[in-house]
Amino acid sequence: MSGGIDICETSIVERAAYRDLFDYGGTLSDLDPSQVSNVDKAIENARQFAGEVVGKLKRSQEDQ
């Protein structure tokens, strides 16, 4: 928590795969690894971030 704001420890790293979602559409899993670099790392990064957000939401619900 920083200044009363709950900050995520997992950062979304700027990756070509995230930018290419806007060009190709779909999801990270839909991207072709032969056309987009580091799709696997982008998927893992997104999973970690989503897991952290879900955990924070669950804890927030428990605190109420």
PAVEXKOL-540255 format. One record per residue: residue number from 1; x, y, z of N, C-alpha, C, O, CB in turn. Coordinates in Angstrom, 2 decimals. Each point is the difference from the previous one (the first is absolute). Glycine has a CB too. Layout:
N
<n = NUM | nu = X | nv = Y | nw = Z | cau = X | cav = Y | caw = Z | cu = X | cv = Y | cw = Z | ou = X | ov = Y | ow = Z | cbu = X | cbv = Y | cbw = Z>
...
//
This chain:
64
<n = 1 | nu = 0.86 | nv = -1.17 | nw = 0.00 | cau = -0.86 | cav = 1.17 | caw = 0.00 | cu = 0.90 | cv = 1.23 | cw = 0.00 | ou = 0.94 | ov = 0.09 | ow = 0.79 | cbu = -2.82 | cbv = -1.32 | cbw = 0.44>
<n = 2 | nu = 1.60 | nv = 2.15 | nw = -2.10 | cau = 0.80 | cav = 1.21 | caw = -0.12 | cu = -0.93 | cv = 1.21 | cw = 0.01 | ou = -0.78 | ov = 0.19 | ow = -0.92 | cbu = 2.57 | cbv = -1.42 | cbw = -0.37>
<n = 3 | nu = -1.69 | nv = 2.04 | nw = 2.34 | cau = -0.84 | cav = 1.19 | caw = 0.08 | cu = -1.48 | cv = -0.33 | cw = 0.03 | ou = -0.82 | ov = 0.76 | ow = -0.50 | cbu = 2.58 | cbv = 0.48 | cbw = -0.69>
<n = 4 | nu = -2.12 | nv = -2.38 | nw = 1.79 | cau = -1.39 | cav = -0.41 | caw = 0.07 | cu = -0.51 | cv = -0.69 | cw = -1.25 | ou = -1.18 | ov = -0.34 | ow = -0.09 | cbu = 0.85 | cbv = 2.22 | cbw = 1.62>
<n = 5 | nu = 1.21 | nv = -2.09 | nw = -2.50 | cau = -0.39 | cav = -0.66 | caw = -1.25 | cu = 0.65 | cv = -1.37 | cw = -0.04 | ou = 1.22 | ov = -0.13 | ow = 0.16 | cbu = -1.46 | cbv = 2.36 | cbw = -1.36>
<n = 6 | nu = -0.57 | nv = -3.26 | nw = 0.98 | cau = 0.50 | cav = -1.36 | caw = -0.09 | cu = 0.69 | cv = -0.19 | cw = -1.35 | ou = -0.65 | ov = 0.07 | ow = -1.05 | cbu = -1.19 | cbv = -0.92 | cbw = 2.59>
<n = 7 | nu = 3.13 | nv = 0.62 | nw = -1.52 | cau = 0.81 | cav = -0.12 | caw = -1.21 | cu = 0.29 | cv = -1.48 | cw = -0.29 | ou = 0.30 | ov = -0.77 | ow = 0.92 | cbu = 0.74 | cbv = 3.04 | cbw = -0.48>
<n = 8 | nu = -1.13 | nv = -2.65 | nw = -1.69 | cau = 0.34 | cav = -1.37 | caw = -0.40 | cu = 1.51 | cv = -0.14 | cw = -0.08 | ou = 0.71 | ov = 0.89 | ow = -0.46 | cbu = -2.87 | cbv = -1.11 | cbw = -0.83>
<n = 9 | nu = 2.64 | nv = -0.92 | nw = 1.77 | cau = 1.44 | cav = -0.27 | caw = -0.09 | cu = 0.37 | cv = -0.50 | cw = -1.39 | ou = 1.12 | ov = 0.22 | ow = -0.47 | cbu = -1.08 | cbv = -0.75 | cbw = 2.92>
<n = 10 | nu = -0.98 | nv = -0.15 | nw = -3.11 | cau = 0.25 | cav = -0.51 | caw = -1.34 | cu = -0.25 | cv = 1.11 | cw = -1.00 | ou = -1.10 | ov = 0.55 | ow = -0.07 | cbu = 0.45 | cbv = -2.89 | cbw = 0.75>
<n = 11 | nu = 1.66 | nv = 2.68 | nw = -1.44 | cau = -0.18 | cav = 1.05 | caw = -1.01 | cu = -0.29 | cv = -0.63 | cw = -1.35 | ou = 0.47 | ov = -1.10 | ow = -0.31 | cbu = 1.07 | cbv = 2.65 | cbw = 1.59>
<n = 12 | nu = -2.30 | nv = -0.84 | nw = -2.07 | cau = -0.23 | cav = -0.43 | caw = -1.38 | cu = 1.15 | cv = 0.58 | cw = -0.82 | ou = 0.07 | ov = 1.20 | ow = -0.22 | cbu = -2.64 | cbv = -1.31 | cbw = 0.50>
<n = 13 | nu = 3.44 | nv = -0.77 | nw = -0.70 | cau = 1.17 | cav = 0.41 | caw = -0.77 | cu = -0.44 | cv = 0.33 | cw = -1.42 | ou = -0.81 | ov = -0.71 | ow = -0.59 | cbu = 2.35 | cbv = -0.74 | cbw = 2.01>
<n = 14 | nu = -1.01 | nv = 2.54 | nw = -1.97 | cau = -0.35 | cav = 0.35 | caw = -1.37 | cu = 0.57 | cv = -1.07 | cw = -0.93 | ou = 1.22 | ov = -0.18 | ow = -0.09 | cbu = -1.25 | cbv = 2.66 | cbw = 0.63>
<n = 15 | nu = -0.85 | nv = -3.17 | nw = -1.20 | cau = 0.41 | cav = -1.10 | caw = -0.88 | cu = -0.68 | cv = 0.17 | cw = -1.36 | ou = -1.09 | ov = 0.55 | ow = -0.12 | cbu = 1.41 | cbv = -2.09 | cbw = 2.10>
<n = 16 | nu = 0.35 | nv = 1.04 | nw = -3.00 | cau = -0.56 | cav = 0.05 | caw = -1.35 | cu = -1.34 | cv = -0.73 | cw = -0.05 | ou = -0.91 | ov = 0.41 | ow = -0.71 | cbu = 3.23 | cbv = -0.30 | cbw = -0.27>
<n = 17 | nu = -2.44 | nv = -1.20 | nw = 1.74 | cau = -1.24 | cav = -0.78 | caw = -0.02 | cu = -1.19 | cv = 0.84 | cw = 0.44 | ou = -1.08 | ov = -0.13 | ow = -0.57 | cbu = 2.41 | cbv = -1.94 | cbw = 1.02>
<n = 18 | nu = -1.15 | nv = 2.92 | nw = 0.55 | cau = -1.10 | cav = 0.85 | caw = 0.46 | cu = -0.38 | cv = 1.01 | cw = -1.08 | ou = -1.19 | ov = 0.24 | ow = -0.24 | cbu = 1.94 | cbv = -0.52 | cbw = 2.63>
<n = 19 | nu = 0.23 | nv = 0.86 | nw = -3.04 | cau = -0.28 | cav = 0.95 | caw = -1.09 | cu = -0.67 | cv = -0.70 | cw = -1.17 | ou = -0.91 | ov = 0.55 | ow = -0.62 | cbu = 2.89 | cbv = 0.84 | cbw = 1.32>
<n = 20 | nu = -1.52 | nv = -2.59 | nw = -1.00 | cau = -0.54 | cav = -0.71 | caw = -1.16 | cu = -1.44 | cv = -0.46 | cw = 0.19 | ou = -0.68 | ov = -0.30 | ow = -0.98 | cbu = 2.99 | cbv = -0.43 | cbw = 0.49>
<n = 21 | nu = -2.78 | nv = 0.67 | nw = 1.72 | cau = -1.41 | cav = -0.32 | caw = 0.21 | cu = -0.89 | cv = 1.00 | cw = -0.73 | ou = -1.06 | ov = -0.37 | ow = -0.51 | cbu = 1.62 | cbv = -0.63 | cbw = 2.74>
<n = 22 | nu = -0.14 | nv = 2.25 | nw = -2.27 | cau = -0.79 | cav = 1.03 | caw = -0.67 | cu = 0.07 | cv = -0.15 | cw = -1.52 | ou = -0.94 | ov = 0.36 | ow = -0.71 | cbu = 1.36 | cbv = 1.18 | cbw = 2.64>
<n = 23 | nu = 0.68 | nv = -2.07 | nw = -2.44 | cau = 0.14 | cav = -0.20 | caw = -1.44 | cu = -0.73 | cv = -1.25 | cw = -0.49 | ou = -0.67 | ov = 0.01 | ow = -1.03 | cbu = 2.88 | cbv = 1.14 | cbw = 1.14>
<n = 24 | nu = -2.08 | nv = -2.25 | nw = 0.66 | cau = -0.54 | cav = -1.28 | caw = -0.43 | cu = -1.33 | cv = -0.34 | cw = 0.66 | ou = -0.77 | ov = -0.80 | ow = -0.54 | cbu = 3.09 | cbv = 0.04 | cbw = 0.17>
<n = 25 | nu = -2.61 | nv = 1.36 | nw = 1.52 | cau = -1.22 | cav = -0.34 | caw = 0.73 | cu = 0.15 | cv = -1.32 | cw = 0.73 | ou = 1.06 | ov = -0.63 | ow = -0.04 | cbu = -2.40 | cbv = 1.90 | cbw = -1.64>
<n = 26 | nu = 0.28 | nv = -1.69 | nw = 2.34 | cau = 0.01 | cav = -1.26 | caw = 0.71 | cu = 0.65 | cv = 0.11 | cw = 1.37 | ou = -0.03 | ov = 1.05 | ow = 0.64 | cbu = 0.10 | cbv = -2.21 | cbw = -2.82>
<n = 27 | nu = 0.50 | nv = 0.05 | nw = 2.62 | cau = 0.64 | cav = -0.07 | caw = 1.31 | cu = 1.49 | cv = -0.31 | cw = -0.18 | ou = 0.45 | ov = -0.28 | ow = -1.11 | cbu = -2.62 | cbv = -0.48 | cbw = 2.19>
<n = 28 | nu = 2.90 | nv = 0.82 | nw = 0.01 | cau = 1.43 | cav = -0.34 | caw = -0.07 | cu = 0.19 | cv = -1.42 | cw = -0.53 | ou = 0.92 | ov = -0.26 | ow = -0.77 | cbu = -0.46 | cbv = 1.82 | cbw = 2.68>
<n = 29 | nu = -1.33 | nv = -2.47 | nw = -1.50 | cau = 0.12 | cav = -1.40 | caw = -0.44 | cu = -0.26 | cv = -0.16 | cw = -1.49 | ou = 0.45 | ov = -0.97 | ow = -0.61 | cbu = -1.16 | cbv = 0.26 | cbw = 2.87>
<n = 30 | nu = -0.01 | nv = 1.67 | nw = -2.85 | cau = -0.29 | cav = -0.06 | caw = -1.44 | cu = 1.19 | cv = 0.46 | cw = -0.86 | ou = 0.05 | ov = -0.31 | ow = -1.19 | cbu = -2.45 | cbv = 0.70 | cbw = 1.73>
<n = 31 | nu = 3.34 | nv = 0.33 | nw = 0.06 | cau = 1.12 | cav = 0.54 | caw = -0.77 | cu = 0.94 | cv = -1.12 | cw = -0.45 | ou = 0.23 | ov = -0.96 | ow = 0.73 | cbu = -0.40 | cbv = 3.12 | cbw = 0.55>
<n = 32 | nu = 0.69 | nv = -2.03 | nw = -2.47 | cau = 0.91 | cav = -0.98 | caw = -0.58 | cu = 1.43 | cv = 0.31 | cw = 0.45 | ou = 0.55 | ov = 1.04 | ow = -0.36 | cbu = -2.08 | cbv = -1.37 | cbw = -1.65>
<n = 33 | nu = 2.14 | nv = -0.57 | nw = 2.80 | cau = 1.37 | cav = 0.25 | caw = 0.48 | cu = 1.02 | cv = 0.18 | cw = -1.12 | ou = 1.07 | ov = 0.58 | ow = 0.23 | cbu = -1.66 | cbv = -1.91 | cbw = 1.77>
<n = 34 | nu = 0.29 | nv = 0.86 | nw = -3.20 | cau = 0.94 | cav = 0.19 | caw = -1.10 | cu = -0.09 | cv = 1.42 | cw = -0.57 | ou = 0.90 | ov = 0.44 | ow = -0.72 | cbu = -1.08 | cbv = -2.88 | cbw = 0.17>
<n = 35 | nu = -0.90 | nv = 3.16 | nw = 0.89 | cau = -0.17 | cav = 1.37 | caw = -0.48 | cu = 0.18 | cv = 1.05 | cw = 1.09 | ou = 0.28 | ov = 1.16 | ow = -0.28 | cbu = -1.82 | cbv = -2.05 | cbw = -1.43>
<n = 36 | nu = 1.38 | nv = 0.46 | nw = 2.97 | cau = 0.07 | cav = 0.92 | caw = 1.14 | cu = 1.01 | cv = -0.54 | cw = 1.00 | ou = -0.07 | ov = -1.16 | ow = 0.39 | cbu = -2.35 | cbv = 1.89 | cbw = -0.72>
<n = 37 | nu = 3.36 | nv = 0.11 | nw = 0.74 | cau = 1.05 | cav = -0.48 | caw = 0.91 | cu = -0.49 | cv = -0.09 | cw = 1.44 | ou = -0.82 | ov = 0.80 | ow = 0.45 | cbu = 2.53 | cbv = 0.21 | cbw = -1.96>
<n = 38 | nu = -1.19 | nv = -1.99 | nw = 2.22 | cau = -0.20 | cav = -0.18 | caw = 1.44 | cu = -1.46 | cv = -0.11 | cw = 0.42 | ou = -0.38 | ov = 0.52 | ow = 1.05 | cbu = 2.47 | cbv = 0.72 | cbw = -0.74>
<n = 39 | nu = -2.91 | nv = -1.91 | nw = -1.11 | cau = -1.41 | cav = -0.20 | caw = 0.37 | cu = -0.09 | cv = -0.76 | cw = 1.31 | ou = -0.81 | ov = 0.34 | ow = 0.86 | cbu = 0.14 | cbv = -0.33 | cbw = -3.29>
<n = 40 | nu = 1.51 | nv = -1.04 | nw = 2.60 | cau = -0.04 | cav = -0.79 | caw = 1.23 | cu = 0.30 | cv = 0.84 | cw = 1.23 | ou = -0.64 | ov = -0.18 | ow = 1.04 | cbu = 1.33 | cbv = -1.81 | cbw = -2.37>
<n = 41 | nu = 0.26 | nv = 2.89 | nw = 1.23 | cau = 0.33 | cav = 0.87 | caw = 1.14 | cu = -1.13 | cv = 0.99 | cw = 0.27 | ou = -0.28 | ov = 0.31 | ow = 1.15 | cbu = 2.72 | cbv = -0.54 | cbw = -1.69>
<n = 42 | nu = -3.08 | nv = 0.72 | nw = -0.51 | cau = -1.12 | cav = 0.93 | caw = 0.17 | cu = -1.17 | cv = -0.71 | cw = 0.68 | ou = -0.66 | ov = 0.59 | ow = 0.86 | cbu = 1.38 | cbv = 0.69 | cbw = -2.90>
<n = 43 | nu = -0.98 | nv = -2.52 | nw = 1.66 | cau = -1.08 | cav = -0.77 | caw = 0.62 | cu = 0.30 | cv = -0.22 | cw = 1.48 | ou = -0.88 | ov = 0.19 | ow = 0.84 | cbu = 0.38 | cbv = -1.34 | cbw = -3.04>
<n = 44 | nu = 1.71 | nv = 0.77 | nw = 2.52 | cau = 0.38 | cav = -0.21 | caw = 1.41 | cu = -0.10 | cv = 1.30 | cw = 0.79 | ou = -0.48 | ov = 0.00 | ow = 1.13 | cbu = 2.01 | cbv = -1.87 | cbw = -1.83>
<n = 45 | nu = -1.08 | nv = 2.97 | nw = 0.12 | cau = -0.08 | cav = 1.31 | caw = 0.65 | cu = -1.45 | cv = 0.37 | cw = 0.28 | ou = -0.33 | ov = 0.48 | ow = 1.08 | cbu = 2.46 | cbv = 0.23 | cbw = -2.24>
<n = 46 | nu = -3.00 | nv = -0.93 | nw = 0.17 | cau = -1.43 | cav = 0.32 | caw = 0.16 | cu = -0.64 | cv = -0.90 | cw = 1.06 | ou = -0.83 | ov = 0.47 | ow = 0.78 | cbu = 0.73 | cbv = 0.26 | cbw = -3.18>
<n = 47 | nu = 0.48 | nv = -2.00 | nw = 2.45 | cau = -0.53 | cav = -0.92 | caw = 1.02 | cu = 0.41 | cv = 0.45 | cw = 1.40 | ou = -0.82 | ov = -0.01 | ow = 0.93 | cbu = 0.90 | cbv = -1.89 | cbw = -2.59>
<n = 48 | nu = 1.17 | nv = 2.28 | nw = 1.81 | cau = 0.47 | cav = 0.46 | caw = 1.31 | cu = -0.74 | cv = 1.25 | cw = 0.44 | ou = -0.43 | ov = 0.11 | ow = 1.15 | cbu = 2.68 | cbv = -1.09 | cbw = -1.63>
<n = 49 | nu = -2.42 | nv = 1.93 | nw = -0.44 | cau = -0.70 | cav = 1.24 | caw = 0.32 | cu = -1.46 | cv = -0.29 | cw = 0.35 | ou = -0.51 | ov = 0.51 | ow = 0.99 | cbu = 2.05 | cbv = 0.77 | cbw = -2.53>
<n = 50 | nu = -2.20 | nv = -2.10 | nw = 0.73 | cau = -1.40 | cav = -0.35 | caw = 0.26 | cu = -0.14 | cv = -0.71 | cw = 1.34 | ou = -0.94 | ov = 0.27 | ow = 0.75 | cbu = 0.52 | cbv = -0.43 | cbw = -3.22>
<n = 51 | nu = 1.33 | nv = -0.75 | nw = 2.77 | cau = -0.04 | cav = -0.71 | caw = 1.28 | cu = 0.13 | cv = 0.94 | cw = 1.17 | ou = -0.69 | ov = -0.15 | ow = 1.02 | cbu = 1.65 | cbv = -1.83 | cbw = -2.13>
<n = 52 | nu = -0.08 | nv = 2.95 | nw = 0.98 | cau = 0.17 | cav = 0.98 | caw = 1.08 | cu = -1.26 | cv = 0.85 | cw = 0.17 | ou = -0.43 | ov = 0.26 | ow = 1.13 | cbu = 2.90 | cbv = -0.20 | cbw = -1.59>
<n = 53 | nu = -3.06 | nv = 0.37 | nw = -0.65 | cau = -1.22 | cav = 0.82 | caw = 0.07 | cu = -1.14 | cv = -0.80 | cw = 0.63 | ou = -0.72 | ov = 0.51 | ow = 0.86 | cbu = 1.45 | cbv = 0.78 | cbw = -2.90>
<n = 54 | nu = -0.90 | nv = -2.55 | nw = 1.63 | cau = -1.06 | cav = -0.84 | caw = 0.57 | cu = 0.23 | cv = -0.18 | cw = 1.50 | ou = -0.95 | ov = 0.08 | ow = 0.78 | cbu = 0.69 | cbv = -1.28 | cbw = -2.98>
<n = 55 | nu = 1.49 | nv = 0.97 | nw = 2.61 | cau = 0.31 | cav = -0.13 | caw = 1.42 | cu = -0.35 | cv = 1.25 | cw = 0.78 | ou = -0.55 | ov = -0.08 | ow = 1.09 | cbu = 2.37 | cbv = -1.50 | cbw = -1.68>
<n = 56 | nu = -1.51 | nv = 2.74 | nw = 0.03 | cau = -0.32 | cav = 1.27 | caw = 0.67 | cu = -1.51 | cv = 0.18 | cw = 0.10 | ou = -0.50 | ov = 0.47 | ow = 1.02 | cbu = 2.64 | cbv = 0.53 | cbw = -1.88>
<n = 57 | nu = -2.87 | nv = -1.35 | nw = -0.18 | cau = -1.45 | cav = 0.12 | caw = 0.03 | cu = -0.62 | cv = -0.93 | cw = 1.04 | ou = -0.91 | ov = 0.40 | ow = 0.72 | cbu = 0.94 | cbv = 0.23 | cbw = -3.15>
<n = 58 | nu = 0.47 | nv = -1.86 | nw = 2.51 | cau = -0.51 | cav = -0.94 | caw = 1.00 | cu = 0.27 | cv = 0.50 | cw = 1.41 | ou = -0.88 | ov = -0.08 | ow = 0.86 | cbu = 1.25 | cbv = -1.80 | cbw = -2.47>
<n = 59 | nu = 0.83 | nv = 2.38 | nw = 1.85 | cau = 0.32 | cav = 0.53 | caw = 1.33 | cu = -0.87 | cv = 1.21 | cw = 0.32 | ou = -0.41 | ov = 0.19 | ow = 1.15 | cbu = 2.77 | cbv = -1.03 | cbw = -1.37>
<n = 60 | nu = -2.63 | nv = 1.65 | nw = -0.77 | cau = -0.84 | cav = 1.17 | caw = 0.19 | cu = -1.41 | cv = -0.42 | cw = 0.39 | ou = -0.62 | ov = 0.62 | ow = 0.87 | cbu = 1.99 | cbv = 0.66 | cbw = -2.54>
<n = 61 | nu = -1.89 | nv = -2.33 | nw = 1.04 | cau = -1.34 | cav = -0.51 | caw = 0.32 | cu = -0.03 | cv = -0.56 | cw = 1.43 | ou = -0.97 | ov = 0.20 | ow = 0.72 | cbu = 0.58 | cbv = -0.73 | cbw = -3.16>
<n = 62 | nu = 1.45 | nv = -0.16 | nw = 2.84 | cau = 0.07 | cav = -0.59 | caw = 1.33 | cu = 0.06 | cv = 1.08 | cw = 1.08 | ou = -0.49 | ov = -0.22 | ow = 1.11 | cbu = 1.65 | cbv = -1.77 | cbw = -2.08>
<n = 63 | nu = -0.57 | nv = 3.13 | nw = 0.66 | cau = 0.14 | cav = 1.08 | caw = 0.97 | cu = -1.31 | cv = 0.75 | cw = 0.24 | ou = -0.11 | ov = 0.75 | ow = 0.97 | cbu = 2.48 | cbv = -0.52 | cbw = -1.68>
<n = 64 | nu = -3.35 | nv = -0.43 | nw = -0.16 | cau = -1.25 | cav = 0.75 | caw = 0.14 | cu = -0.98 | cv = -0.69 | cw = 0.90 | ou = -1.10 | ov = 0.50 | ow = 0.22 | cbu = 1.44 | cbv = 0.41 | cbw = -2.46>
//
